[in-house]
Amino acid sequence: MEDGVLKEGFLVKRGHIVHNWKARWFILRQNTLLYYKFQGGRKVTPPKGRILLDGCTITCPCLEYENRPLLIKLKTQTSTEYFLEACSREERDAWAFEITGAIHAGQPGKVQQLHLLKNSFKLPPHISLHRIVDKMRDSSCGIRPSPNMVQGSTYKKTFIGSSLVDWLLSSGFAASRLEAVTLASVLMEENFLRPVGTRSTGAIRSGDLSEQFLDDSTALYTFAESCKKKISPKEEISLSTMELSGTVVKQGYLAKQGHKRKNWKVRRFVLRKDPAFLHYYDPSKEENRPVGGFSLRGSLVSALEDNGVPAGVKGNVQGNLFKVITKDDIHYYIQASSKAERSEWIEAIKKLT
């Protein structure tokens, strides 16, 4: 990273005038967050816009868009609102942490408070669990159970651990993820919620309250008296369900070269194991269905040289490329946002080939 850059990478931003969602390359500096258009495999200078962080307020988690649970909302001093979507909870929280630090850079006390918040916890006095559960079940502002799939089985009317934590935070029932996890554990102990599936059920046996509830996207929960497991007959499982039934190992925004028109587009890549697949999604679309993907069995993955443009690659691309060749000899050219990120992806994919 260049000097003075606190963090950089892709985020998906809501448009100002037309509320469409587009991937942009963001660069965070001490007092500004700059964003660039990304075209032909590189960022286009000058920046498309800048967000002045002085006096800015940040909301994270921000649950204003049901189909986009990983948002950060920034509101500037002039009341302009920005909605930025990250590719994973870890990435969202890392951005929020750095941006909050940059907003309060002039006040070291604030930054210290942030670090403390990450590690402190006490349950608010007089908080009524019934009130929380009533609000959770409220159809307008509650948490909406939906079918979720874990390890190949679909469970109706469930929600994932990390979305419940997000909801408890944004509803003001907890001030940090750790508090929300502890609160969710208490709700389980008092039989308002119950775990569904092996992951979340297994965690209950751990001693510490803060470890009994999993703040995680593969752990499922439900309201105590609703939940039926749907067993799908083996022959009914469609290929795509099989493909998407693996455990998520890694996800992130990467640029990919199109097969036909060879243009570069930013996609959210999700790597799964058992079975091993790499799928990619269009982050500008609302539905959470992959636009493409392939099996990693028998595939080859390798880094491409950073000097000069490798064969098969079109455009003046800003480095950090790698290539996956599938068993059927289809070549995918993919670009990471840094050398380190490229080697992480290559390592993770290699383990599954």
C-alpha positions in Angstrom: 0.0 0.0 0.0 1.2 3.5 -0.7 2.0 5.9 2.1 -0.9 7.2 4.1 -3.2 4.5 2.8 -5.0 2.9 5.8 -6.9 0.3 3.7 -7.9 -0.3 0.1 -10.0 -2.7 -1.9 -13.4 -3.3 -3.5 -16.7 -2.3 -1.9 -20.0 -2.2 -3.6 -21.5 1.3 -3.5 -25.1 2.4 -3.9 -25.5 5.1 -6.5 -26.5 8.6 -5.5 -29.0 9.6 -8.1 -30.1 6.2 -9.3 -30.0 3.7 -6.5 -28.1 1.0 -8.4 -25.2 -0.9 -6.9 -21.7 -0.8 -8.4 -18.3 -2.2 -7.4 -15.8 0.6 -6.8 -12.2 0.6 -5.7 -11.9 2.3 -2.3 -8.9 3.9 -0.7 -9.0 5.0 2.9 -6.8 7.8 4.0 -6.6 9.7 7.3 -9.4 12.1 6.5 -11.0 10.9 3.2 -12.4 7.8 1.6 -11.8 8.0 -2.1 -13.5 5.7 -4.7 -12.6 4.9 -8.2 -14.2 3.3 -11.2 -12.6 0.0 -12.1 -12.3 -0.7 -15.8 -10.2 -3.0 -17.9 -8.5 -4.5 -14.9 -7.3 -1.3 -13.3 -8.6 1.7 -11.3 -9.5 4.7 -13.4 -7.9 8.0 -12.1 -8.8 10.6 -11.1 -11.2 9.3 -8.4 -14.9 9.2 -9.2 -15.7 10.7 -5.7 -14.4 11.4 -2.2 -16.1 11.2 1.2 -14.8 13.6 3.7 -14.7 11.8 7.1 -14.5 14.8 9.4 -17.7 14.8 11.4 -19.0 11.7 9.6 -21.1 9.2 11.5 -20.9 5.4 10.7 -23.6 2.8 11.2 -22.5 -0.8 11.2 -24.2 -3.2 11.0 -26.7 -1.4 8.8 -29.8 -3.4 8.0 -31.7 -1.0 5.7 -31.5 -3.4 2.8 -32.8 -6.9 3.4 -30.9 -8.5 0.5 -27.7 -6.8 1.4 -26.9 -7.7 5.0 -23.2 -6.6 5.0 -23.6 -2.9 4.7 -21.8 0.0 6.3 -23.6 3.4 6.2 -21.7 6.7 6.3 -23.5 10.0 6.8 -21.3 13.1 6.2 -21.6 16.4 8.0 -23.7 17.7 5.1 -26.1 14.7 5.6 -25.1 12.9 2.4 -25.6 9.1 3.0 -23.3 6.5 1.5 -24.1 2.8 1.6 -21.1 0.5 1.1 -21.3 -3.3 0.9 -18.5 -5.7 1.9 -18.0 -9.3 0.7 -17.9 -10.9 4.1 -18.6 -10.1 7.8 -14.9 -10.0 8.6 -14.2 -7.7 5.8 -17.1 -5.4 6.7 -16.0 -5.2 10.3 -12.4 -4.5 9.3 -13.5 -1.6 7.0 -15.8 -0.2 9.8 -13.0 -0.4 12.3 -10.5 1.4 10.1 -13.0 4.0 9.0 -14.1 4.7 12.6 -10.4 5.1 13.5 -9.9 7.5 10.6 -13.0 9.6 11.6 -11.8 9.9 15.2 -8.1 10.2 14.3 -7.9 13.5 16.0 -9.2 12.1 19.3 -7.0 9.3 20.5 -9.4 8.7 23.4 -12.1 7.7 21.0 -9.9 5.2 19.3 -8.9 3.7 22.7 -12.6 3.4 23.5 -13.1 1.5 20.3 -10.5 -1.1 21.3 -12.2 -1.4 24.7 -15.6 -1.8 23.1 -14.3 -4.8 21.2 -13.4 -6.5 24.5 -15.9 -5.4 27.1 -19.3 -6.9 28.1 -22.1 -6.5 30.5 -25.8 -7.3 30.0 -27.9 -4.2 30.3 -29.9 -4.2 33.6 -33.7 -4.6 33.5 -33.6 -5.8 29.9 -36.6 -8.0 29.3 -36.0 -11.1 27.2 -39.7 -11.2 26.3 -39.5 -7.7 24.9 -36.5 -8.7 22.7 -38.2 -11.8 21.4 -41.4 -9.9 20.7 -39.4 -7.5 18.7 -37.5 -10.3 17.0 -40.9 -11.8 15.8 -42.3 -8.5 14.7 -42.9 -8.8 11.0 -41.9 -5.2 10.2 -38.7 -4.8 12.2 -37.9 -8.3 13.4 -35.7 -11.0 12.0 -37.2 -13.0 9.2 -36.8 -16.8 9.3 -36.2 -18.3 5.9 -35.1 -21.7 4.4 -31.3 -22.2 4.9 -29.1 -25.0 3.7 -26.3 -26.4 5.8 -24.2 -29.4 4.8 -26.7 -30.4 2.1 -29.8 -30.4 4.3 -32.4 -27.6 4.0 -34.0 -26.3 7.2 -37.2 -24.2 7.0 -37.8 -21.1 9.1 -34.3 -20.6 10.4 -31.8 -17.7 10.6 -28.1 -17.6 10.6 -26.1 -16.8 13.8 -24.3 -13.8 12.4 -27.6 -12.2 11.2 -29.1 -12.5 14.6 -26.0 -10.8 16.1 -26.3 -8.0 13.4 -30.0 -7.6 14.3 -29.4 -7.4 18.1 -26.7 -4.7 17.5 -28.7 -2.6 15.1 -31.8 -2.8 17.3 -29.8 -1.4 20.2 -30.0 -4.5 22.4 -26.2 -4.9 22.5 -23.3 -2.6 22.0 -20.7 -5.1 20.6 -20.7 -8.4 18.9 -19.5 -10.1 22.0 -22.5 -8.6 24.0 -24.9 -9.8 21.3 -23.5 -13.3 21.3 -23.8 -13.5 25.1 -27.4 -12.2 24.9 -28.2 -14.8 22.2 -26.8 -17.5 24.4 -29.0 -16.3 27.3 -32.0 -16.5 24.9 -31.1 -20.1 24.1 -30.7 -21.0 27.8 -34.1 -19.5 28.5 -35.6 -21.6 25.6 -36.6 -18.7 23.4 -34.3 -19.9 20.6 -32.9 -23.2 19.7 -30.0 -24.4 17.5 -30.6 -26.3 14.3 -28.1 -28.5 12.5 -24.8 -29.9 13.8 -22.7 -26.8 13.9 -24.9 -24.7 16.2 -26.0 -27.7 18.3 -22.4 -28.8 18.9 -21.4 -25.3 20.2 -23.9 -25.5 23.1 -21.7 -27.9 24.9 -18.9 -25.4 25.3 -18.5 -24.0 28.8 -18.3 -20.3 28.2 -21.5 -18.3 27.5 -19.8 -16.3 24.9 -18.9 -19.4 22.9 -22.3 -21.2 23.1 -23.9 -19.1 20.3 -22.0 -18.9 17.0 -21.7 -15.5 15.4 -21.2 -17.2 12.1 -22.9 -17.7 8.7 -23.0 -21.5 8.8 -24.7 -21.9 12.2 -28.5 -22.0 12.1 -31.0 -21.1 14.8 -34.8 -20.9 15.0 -37.5 -19.7 17.4 -38.0 -22.4 19.9 -41.4 -23.8 18.7 -41.0 -23.5 15.0 -38.8 -25.7 12.9 -39.2 -28.7 10.7 -36.4 -30.3 8.9 -37.2 -30.9 5.3 -35.5 -34.1 4.0 -35.1 -33.9 0.3 -35.0 -37.3 -1.5 -31.5 -37.8 -2.9 -32.7 -37.8 -6.5 -34.4 -34.5 -6.1 -31.2 -32.6 -5.1 -30.4 -30.6 -8.2 -26.9 -30.3 -9.3 -26.7 -26.6 -8.3 -27.9 -27.5 -4.7 -25.1 -30.1 -4.5 -22.6 -27.6 -5.8 -23.6 -25.0 -3.2 -23.9 -27.4 -0.3 -20.2 -27.3 0.7 -18.7 -25.3 3.6 -17.6 -21.8 2.7 -13.8 -21.7 3.0 -13.1 -18.2 1.6 -15.0 -15.3 -0.1 -14.0 -12.0 -1.5 -14.3 -9.5 -4.4 -12.0 -10.3 -7.3 -12.0 -9.1 -10.9 -12.6 -11.7 -13.6 -12.0 -11.5 -17.4 -15.1 -12.4 -19.4 -14.9 -15.4 -21.7 -16.5 -13.9 -24.8 -15.9 -10.2 -24.7 -12.8 -10.4 -22.5 -13.9 -7.4 -20.4 -13.0 -7.3 -16.7 -15.8 -7.4 -14.1 -15.8 -7.4 -10.4 -17.4 -10.5 -8.9 -17.9 -11.8 -5.4 -16.1 -15.2 -5.4 -17.1 -17.9 -2.9 -14.9 -21.0 -2.4 -16.5 -24.0 -0.9 -15.2 -27.5 0.1 -16.9 -30.9 0.2 -17.7 -30.6 -2.7 -15.0 -28.2 -3.9 -16.4 -25.5 -6.1 -15.6 -21.9 -6.9 -18.7 -19.8 -7.7 -19.0 -16.1 -8.5 -21.8 -13.7 -8.0 -22.6 -10.4 -9.6 -22.6 -7.9 -6.7 -24.8 -5.4 -8.5 -27.7 -7.9 -8.6 -30.1 -8.4 -5.7 -30.6 -12.1 -5.9 -28.1 -14.3 -4.2 -27.6 -16.8 -7.0 -24.2 -17.4 -8.6 -23.8 -16.2 -12.2 -21.1 -18.9 -12.8 -18.9 -21.5 -11.1 -16.9 -24.6 -11.6 -15.7 -27.7 -9.9 -12.2 -27.6 -8.6 -11.5 -31.3 -8.9 -8.6 -31.8 -11.2 -8.1 -28.1 -11.9 -4.8 -26.2 -12.0 -4.2 -22.9 -10.4 -1.1 -20.6 -10.9 0.0 -17.1 -10.5 0.7 -15.1 -13.7 3.8 -12.9 -14.1 3.4 -9.3 -13.1 5.8 -8.0 -15.9 4.0 -7.5 -19.2 0.6 -8.8 -20.1 0.3 -12.6 -20.0 -1.0 -14.5 -23.0 -4.8 -14.7 -22.9 -5.2 -11.5 -20.9 -6.7 -8.4 -22.6 -6.0 -4.8 -21.5 -3.5 -2.9 -19.4 -4.1 -4.8 -16.2 -2.7 -3.7 -12.9 -1.0 -7.0 -11.9 -1.8 -9.6 -9.2 -3.3 -12.1 -11.7 -3.8 -15.8 -11.4 -5.4 -18.4 -13.7 -7.5 -21.4 -13.0 -7.7 -24.1 -15.7 -10.6 -26.5 -15.1 -10.6 -30.2 -15.8 -12.5 -29.5 -19.0 -9.7 -27.1 -20.0 -11.6 -23.8 -19.5 -9.3 -21.0 -18.6 -10.4 -18.4 -16.0 -8.3 -15.2 -15.6 -8.8 -13.6 -12.2 -7.2 -10.6 -10.6 -6.7 -10.1 -6.8 -6.3 -6.6 -5.3 -2.8 -7.3 -3.8 0.0 -9.9 -4.0 -0.8 -11.1 -0.5 -4.5 -11.6 -1.5 -3.5 -13.4 -4.6 -1.3 -15.9 -2.8 -4.1 -16.5 -0.2 -6.5 -17.4 -2.9 -4.0 -19.6 -4.7 -3.2 -21.5 -1.5 -6.8 -21.9 -0.6 -7.8 -23.2 -4.1 -4.7 -25.5 -4.3 -5.8 -27.3 -1.1 -9.1 -28.3 -2.9 -7.8 -29.4 -6.3 
